[in-house]
Amino acid sequence: MQRPITKSVQVLVTSALFISLTLGCQSVNDSVPPHSTDDVLSGQKEVSNSIQDSPHSKSEKTEIASSSKDAPSDAANQNHPEFDFDRKNMKLKGISLSDTEQDITKAWGAPDTRYTMDEADPIEVLEYEGYSFGCNSKGHVAFIEVSGSGTSTGIIGLKVGDHDSSAVTALGKPDQDTGYVWSYKSGNALLRLDLDPKTSKIQSVKLFPHQSSAA
């Protein structure tokens, strides 16, 4: 009678182990979420959207690179007209010797640099790209000089680098011609053109009081 009882016990133990293993496998499978094709594509789309919305995305970098600080200043965008040469009221860059420092900065904005010439009456020099203005201690214009190659003088048809024939067309024949300096005089003002004697091209144009003329 003992042997049949022992065999029954073994059968029961084996059945219990099988049931336990089956339930354990089912529990593990239930704990792992399914990964269908739709789920994978959805995950990829979310990653793509996350990259596009990133604060370091390419679109935002492009916007920063073209920020307003790289835009030209208001003074650089101003439209400065040129005028016919008027011997009775000679001007360079639209400024005459009767104007003031305030007139200069109103027309051309703040200078790029400025410094003082140490003379009996100190001259404050306002430098811009290709041209400059000098003002005396009272703030009145003491001289105007245009020397940057290709820079307009403010006189129609005349810029630095032009051939002297352009000066004849724009200004007429000079009052004095040394071969490398042309001078135009009117009242107490003098307009002076420095020329390259080899090429006859204009190197600079200056306007200053006639009394200080060295021509």
For each residue, the residues with C-beta under 8 A, 3 or more apart:
1: 4 5
2: 5 6
3: 6 7
4: 1 7 8
5: 1 2 8 9
6: 2 3 9 10
7: 3 4 10 11
8: 4 5 11 12
9: 5 6 12 13
10: 6 7 13 14
11: 7 8 14 15
12: 8 9 15 16
13: 9 10 16 17
14: 10 11 17 18
15: 11 12 18 19
16: 12 13 19 20
17: 13 14 20 21
18: 14 15 21 22
19: 15 16 22 23
20: 16 17 23 24
21: 17 18 24 25
22: 18 19 25 26
23: 19 20 26 27
24: 20 21 27 28
25: 21 22 28 29
26: 22 23 29 30
27: 23 24 30 31
28: 24 25 31 32
29: 25 26 32
30: 26 27
31: 27 28
32: 28 29
33:
34: 39
35: 39 40
36: 39 40
37: 40 41
38: 41 42
39: 34 35 36 42 43
40: 35 36 37 43 44
41: 37 38 44 45
42: 38 39 45 46
43: 39 40 46 47
44: 40 41 47 48
45: 41 42 48 49
46: 42 43 49 50
47: 43 44 50 51
48: 44 45 51 52
49: 45 46 52 53
50: 46 47 53 54
51: 47 48 54 57
52: 48 49 57
53: 49 50 57
54: 50 51 57
55: 60
56: 60 61
57: 51 52 53 54 60 61
58: 61 62
59: 62 63
60: 55 56 57 63 64
61: 56 57 58 64 65
62: 58 59 65 66
63: 59 60 66 67
64: 60 61 67
65: 61 62
66: 62 63 70
67: 63 64 70
68: 71
69:
70: 66 67
71: 68
72: 76 77
73: 76 77 109
74: 77 78 109
75: 78 108 109 110
76: 72 73
77: 72 73 74
78: 74 75 107 109
79:
80: 93 94 107 108 152 154
81: 94
82: 152 154 155 156
83: 86 91 94 154 155 156
84: 155 156
85: 90 155 156 158 170 171 172
86: 83 89 90 91
87: 90 184 186
88: 186 187
89: 86 96
90: 85 86 87 96 97 184 186 189 191 207
91: 83 86 94 95 96 144 154 155 207
92: 95 131 144 145 146 153 154 155 191 205 206 207
93: 80 107 108 131 133 144 146 152 153 154
94: 80 81 83 91 107 154
95: 91 92 99 103 104 107 133 141 144 154
96: 89 90 91 99 141 189 207
97: 90 140 141 142 144 188 189 207 208 209
98: 140 141
99: 95 96 103 104 140 141
100: 103 104 135 139 140 141
101: 104 105 124 126 133 135 139 140 141
102: 105 106 139
103: 95 99 100 106 107 141
104: 95 99 100 101 107 108 126 133 135 141
105: 101 102 108 109 110 111 126
106: 102 103
107: 78 80 93 94 95 103 104
108: 75 80 93 104 105 111 128
109: 73 74 75 78 105
110: 75 105
111: 105 108 114 126 127 128 132 133
112: 127 128 129
113: 127
114: 111 124 125 126 127
115: 124 125 127
116: 122 123 124 125
117: 122 123 124 125 134
118: 122
119: 122 123
120:
121: 136 137
122: 116 117 118 119 136 137
123: 116 117 119 134 135 136 142 143
124: 101 114 115 116 117 134 135 136
125: 114 115 116 117 132 133 134
126: 101 104 105 111 114 132 133 134 135
127: 111 112 113 114 115 132
128: 108 111 112 131 132 133
129: 112 148
130: 146 147 148 149 150 151 160
131: 92 93 128 144 145 146 147 148 151
132: 111 125 126 127 128 144 145 147
133: 93 95 101 104 111 125 126 128 141 143 144 145
134: 117 123 124 125 126 141 142 143 144 145
135: 100 101 104 123 124 126 139 140 141 142
136: 121 122 123 124 139 140 142
137: 121 122
138:
139: 100 101 102 135 136
140: 97 98 99 100 101 135 136
141: 95 96 97 98 99 100 101 103 104 133 134 135 144
142: 97 123 134 135 136 208 209
143: 123 133 134 206 207 208 209
144: 91 92 93 95 97 131 132 133 134 141 206 207 208
145: 92 131 132 133 134 204 205 206 207
146: 92 93 130 131 151 152 153 154 160 204 205 206
147: 130 131 132 151 160 203 204 205
148: 129 130 131 151 160
149: 130 160 161
150: 130 159 160 161
151: 130 131 146 147 148 159 160
152: 80 82 93 146 158 159
153: 92 93 146 158 159 160 205
154: 80 82 83 91 92 93 94 95 146
155: 82 83 84 85 91 92 158 170 171
156: 82 83 84 85 170
157: 166 169 170
158: 85 152 153 155 162 166 167 170 171 202 205
159: 150 151 152 153 162 202
160: 130 146 147 148 149 150 151 153 202 203 204 205
161: 149 150 201 202
162: 158 159 166 167 201 202
163: 166 199 200 201 202
164: 167 168 182 193 195 200 201 202
165: 168 169 200
166: 157 158 162 163 169 170 202
167: 158 162 164 170 171 174 182 193 202
168: 164 165 171 172 173
169: 157 165 166
170: 85 155 156 157 158 166 167
171: 85 155 158 167 168 174 184 191
172: 85 168 184
173: 168
174: 167 171 177 182 183 184 193
175: 183 184 185
176: 181 182 183 185 215
177: 174 181 182 183
178: 181 182 215
179: 195 197
180: 194 195 196 197
181: 176 177 178 192 193 194 195 215
182: 164 167 174 176 177 178 192 193 195
183: 174 175 176 177 190 191 192 193 213 215
184: 87 90 171 172 174 175 190 191 192
185: 175 176 189 190 191 210 213
186: 87 88 90 189 190 191
187: 88 210
188: 97 209 210 211
189: 90 96 97 185 186 207 208 209 210
190: 183 184 185 186 207 208 209 210 213 215
191: 90 92 171 183 184 185 186 205 206 207
192: 181 182 183 184 205 206 207 208 213 215
193: 164 167 174 181 182 183 202 204 205
194: 180 181 202 203 204 205 206
195: 164 179 180 181 182 200 201 202 203
196: 180 199 200 201 203
197: 179 180 200
198:
199: 163 196
200: 163 164 165 195 196 197
201: 161 162 163 164 195 196
202: 158 159 160 161 162 163 164 166 167 193 194 195 205
203: 147 160 194 195 196
204: 145 146 147 160 193 194
205: 92 145 146 147 153 158 160 191 192 193 194 202
206: 92 143 144 145 146 191 192 194
207: 90 91 92 96 97 143 144 145 189 190 191 192
208: 97 142 143 144 189 190 192 212 213
209: 97 142 143 188 189 190 212 213
210: 185 187 188 189 190 213
211: 188
212: 208 209
213: 183 185 190 192 208 209 210
214:
215: 176 178 181 183 190 192
